[in-house]
Amino acid sequence: MKSIGVNIVIVTNKKTAYMAFDIRILSEIPLPELSPLEIYHQGIDVEVIMGDLKTEWDELAGEKVGFIFKEDNYVFFRLDDVAIFLIEEGNKITISPLKEYKEDIARMIVLGTCMGAILVQRKILPLHGSAIAINGKAYAIVGESGAGKSTIASTFINSGYSILTDDVIAVSFLNEGTPFVIPSYPQQKLWQETLIELGMTSGNLKSVYGRQSKYYVPLIKDFLPESLPLAGIFELVKTEQEEIALIPKPRLEQLSILYNHTYRNLIISGLRKLEWHFKISTSILNNVNVYQLQRPISRFTADELVTTIINKINEGE
């Protein structure tokens, strides 16, 4: 299955159509990170609109920030004094601006947390990490923030491989019995020190909201807009040991790894999707192996980590 990626932008009543995660999106705010949608008459899966949610939020939470879950398919959250967001039924995102609203911040939240909630509502598992295309299959690199997932992904790119997604890995069963990774959009987020290690400069790159030393890095030729079968998962963790270690994990720990690295996993319990999460995780683990990849914090090891992953993949082929 291929996502649509062309140079035609369609605007209808000040709304623009895009494609991401194989989902057709019609948005009232520009989302230039996404692939514009060529054929509008095929229909829209998700709308992004501006609205006024302040009264409803005040009734539910007052001055509270954070998440509120209404019924089992509505996700409310407020980001400081920037905006209130409502994600509902897997097909609609409403943005309600507050006094410190900035469109670039709202865009980041829509493409991150909001799309993560949309995926869950549409019964697509969002993992937190990067997915790389290797030999016609997708390999997921998951881990906590700061573990080095995007750094490894960039090192793969520099070695000639393509990336399907950075930050949110959408996993779905497009064919019965086989989990697939659905491509997101051609962009990475990299720390300043990673840019330096990779011989890159921040230049005109935009910094990520709340993280002044982390930058958006556009990807064009290195992005693969095609769904691929998921063939392996590597959990990246930092260690004080001096050597890299690759450790296969037992089944129960694999289930914990998938839950711990589900993107915004509080949404799973908030929407009462724990049983669904267990079932889809079990189905994934029936098809793929999970390894823990331990990296030393004392030195830059991205090239060695990539070699370790490639060697492990080649062992199984």
C-alpha positions in Angstrom: 0.0 0.0 0.0 1.4 3.4 -0.9 0.6 6.8 0.5 0.1 9.6 -2.0 2.9 12.1 -2.2 2.7 14.7 -5.0 3.3 18.4 -5.6 -0.3 19.4 -5.8 -2.0 21.2 -2.9 -5.8 21.3 -2.8 -7.5 24.1 -0.9 -11.3 23.9 -0.3 -12.9 26.7 1.7 -9.6 27.6 3.2 -9.0 23.9 4.1 -6.1 21.9 2.7 -6.1 18.1 2.1 -3.1 16.0 3.1 -2.1 12.4 3.6 -0.3 10.9 6.6 -0.4 7.4 8.2 -2.5 6.4 5.1 -5.2 8.7 6.5 -6.8 11.5 4.3 -6.8 14.7 6.4 -8.6 18.0 5.7 -7.2 20.8 7.8 -8.1 24.4 8.5 -4.5 25.1 9.6 -1.6 24.4 7.2 0.3 21.2 7.8 3.3 21.6 5.4 5.1 18.6 6.9 2.5 16.3 5.3 2.2 15.0 1.8 -0.5 17.0 0.0 -3.4 15.0 -1.3 -3.9 14.8 -5.0 -7.4 13.3 -5.3 -9.9 15.0 -3.0 -13.0 13.3 -4.2 -11.9 10.0 -2.6 -13.2 11.4 0.7 -11.7 12.5 3.9 -10.9 10.4 7.0 -10.0 13.1 9.5 -10.9 16.8 9.8 -8.8 19.4 11.7 -10.9 22.4 12.5 -10.7 25.5 14.7 -13.4 25.8 17.4 -14.3 27.2 20.8 -13.9 24.5 23.5 -13.4 26.9 26.5 -16.9 26.6 28.0 -16.9 22.8 27.7 -13.4 22.5 29.2 -14.3 24.9 32.1 -17.2 22.7 32.9 -15.0 19.6 32.9 -11.7 20.8 34.4 -11.6 24.6 35.1 -7.9 25.7 35.0 -6.5 22.2 35.0 -4.1 21.3 32.2 -3.5 17.8 30.9 -5.9 15.0 29.7 -9.6 14.3 30.3 -11.3 11.3 28.7 -15.0 11.6 28.0 -16.8 8.3 27.3 -14.5 5.9 25.4 -13.8 7.8 22.2 -13.2 11.4 23.2 -9.8 12.8 24.3 -9.7 16.3 25.7 -6.4 18.0 26.7 -5.2 21.5 27.4 -1.6 22.6 26.7 -0.8 25.4 29.1 -2.3 28.6 27.8 -1.7 27.7 24.2 -4.8 25.7 23.2 -7.4 23.1 24.1 -7.6 20.1 21.9 -10.5 17.6 21.3 -9.9 14.4 19.4 -13.1 12.5 18.8 -14.3 9.2 17.1 -11.1 8.8 15.1 -12.2 11.4 12.6 -12.0 14.9 14.0 -9.5 17.2 15.8 -10.7 20.5 17.1 -8.3 23.2 18.2 -9.5 25.9 20.6 -6.9 28.7 20.8 -6.0 30.3 24.1 -4.2 33.6 24.8 -0.7 32.2 24.0 -1.8 30.4 20.9 0.8 29.9 18.1 0.1 28.0 15.0 3.4 26.3 14.8 2.9 24.9 18.3 -0.6 23.7 17.4 0.7 22.1 14.3 3.3 20.1 16.4 0.6 18.9 18.8 -1.7 17.9 15.9 1.0 15.9 14.2 2.1 14.3 17.5 -0.4 13.8 20.4 -3.5 14.4 18.4 -2.6 11.9 15.6 -1.5 9.4 18.3 -5.0 9.6 19.7 -6.6 9.4 16.3 -4.6 6.2 15.5 -5.8 4.6 18.8 -9.4 5.5 18.1 -9.0 4.0 14.6 -7.5 0.8 16.2 -4.0 1.4 14.8 -1.2 0.9 17.4 1.1 4.0 17.7 4.6 3.2 19.0 7.1 5.8 20.1 10.2 5.6 17.9 11.5 5.4 14.4 11.0 2.8 11.6 13.6 2.0 9.0 13.2 0.1 5.7 15.7 -2.7 5.4 15.5 -5.3 2.6 11.8 -4.6 2.0 10.8 -4.8 5.6 10.3 -2.3 8.4 12.3 -2.4 11.6 11.1 -0.4 14.6 13.5 1.3 17.0 11.6 2.2 20.2 12.8 3.8 23.5 12.4 6.6 26.0 12.9 10.2 25.0 16.6 10.9 24.7 17.5 7.2 24.1 18.9 8.0 20.7 16.2 6.6 18.4 16.3 9.4 15.8 20.1 9.5 16.0 20.2 5.8 14.9 17.6 6.5 12.2 19.7 9.3 10.8 22.7 7.1 10.8 20.8 4.5 8.8 19.8 7.3 6.4 23.4 8.3 6.0 24.2 4.7 5.2 21.7 4.6 2.3 18.5 3.3 4.0 15.1 4.9 4.0 12.9 6.0 6.9 9.2 5.3 7.1 8.5 7.4 10.2 10.1 9.3 13.1 8.5 9.7 16.6 5.2 7.9 15.9 5.2 4.4 14.4 1.8 3.3 13.2 1.3 -0.4 13.2 -1.7 -2.0 11.6 -2.8 -5.4 10.2 -3.3 -4.4 6.6 -3.2 -8.1 5.6 -4.6 -10.7 7.9 -2.0 -12.0 10.2 0.8 -9.6 9.2 1.6 -6.4 11.0 2.6 -3.4 8.8 4.2 -0.1 9.5 2.3 2.7 7.8 4.5 5.7 6.8 3.9 9.0 8.5 5.5 12.1 7.0 9.0 13.2 5.8 10.5 14.8 8.9 12.8 14.1 11.9 13.5 15.8 15.2 17.2 15.8 16.1 19.1 17.2 19.0 21.9 19.8 18.4 24.6 17.3 19.6 23.3 14.7 17.1 23.4 17.2 14.3 27.1 18.0 15.2 28.0 14.3 15.4 26.4 13.7 12.0 28.2 16.7 10.5 25.1 18.7 10.1 24.2 22.3 11.2 21.0 23.7 12.6 21.2 26.6 10.0 17.6 27.6 9.2 16.0 24.7 11.0 13.1 25.4 13.4 13.5 24.4 17.0 11.0 22.1 18.6 8.6 23.8 21.1 9.9 23.5 24.6 13.2 22.0 23.5 15.4 24.8 22.1 18.3 22.5 21.2 16.1 20.1 19.2 15.3 20.8 15.6 12.9 19.8 12.9 14.9 18.2 10.0 12.9 17.7 6.7 13.4 14.5 4.8 12.5 14.2 1.1 14.5 11.6 -0.8 15.2 9.5 2.3 11.5 9.1 3.2 9.7 5.9 1.9 5.9 6.6 1.5 5.1 2.9 1.4 3.7 0.5 4.0 6.1 -2.4 4.8 5.7 -5.5 6.9 7.0 -5.1 10.5 9.9 -7.6 10.9 11.5 -6.7 14.2 11.6 -4.3 17.1 14.7 -3.0 18.9 14.3 -1.3 22.3 17.1 1.2 22.7 18.3 1.8 26.3 21.2 3.7 27.7 23.7 2.0 29.9 26.9 2.7 31.8 28.6 -0.3 30.4 31.4 0.3 27.8 30.2 -2.3 25.3 27.0 -2.5 23.1 24.8 -5.5 24.0 21.9 -7.0 22.1 19.6 -9.0 24.3 16.5 -11.0 23.1 13.6 -10.5 25.5 11.2 -13.1 26.9 7.5 -12.9 25.9 6.2 -11.2 29.0 8.9 -8.5 28.8 8.1 -8.0 25.2 4.5 -7.2 26.1 5.7 -4.7 28.6 8.0 -3.2 26.1 5.2 -2.6 23.6 3.0 -1.0 26.3 5.8 1.1 27.8 6.7 2.4 24.3 3.2 3.0 23.0 3.0 6.6 22.1 1.2 8.6 24.9 0.1 5.3 26.5 -2.0 7.0 29.0 -4.5 7.3 26.2 -4.8 3.5 26.1 -6.1 3.3 29.7 -8.0 6.6 29.4 -10.1 5.3 26.5 -10.4 1.8 28.1 -8.5 0.2 25.3 -6.3 -2.1 27.5 -7.9 -5.3 26.2 -7.5 -4.1 22.6 -3.9 -3.2 23.3 -3.1 -6.6 24.7 -4.7 -8.4 21.7 -2.9 -6.3 19.0 0.4 -6.5 20.9 0.1 -10.3 21.1 -0.7 -10.5 17.4 2.4 -8.4 16.7 4.6 -10.6 18.9 3.4 -13.7 17.1 5.1 -12.3 14.0 8.2 -10.4 15.2 11.1 -10.7 17.6 11.9 -8.0 20.2 15.4 -7.2 21.3 16.9 -4.8 23.8 19.8 -2.8 22.4 22.0 -1.4 25.1 24.2 1.6 24.2 27.0 3.1 26.3 26.4 6.7 27.4 30.2 7.3 27.5 30.7 7.6 23.8 29.0 8.1 20.4 28.0 4.6 19.1 25.4 5.2 16.4 27.5 3.6 13.6 28.2 0.5 15.8 24.6 0.2 16.8 23.5 0.3 13.1 26.1 -2.4 12.3 24.8 -4.5 15.3 21.2 -4.2 14.0 22.1 -5.1 10.4 24.1 -8.1 11.5 21.2 -9.4 13.6 18.8 -8.9 10.7 21.2 -10.7 8.3 21.4 -13.7 10.7 17.8 -14.3 10.3 17.7 -14.2 6.5 
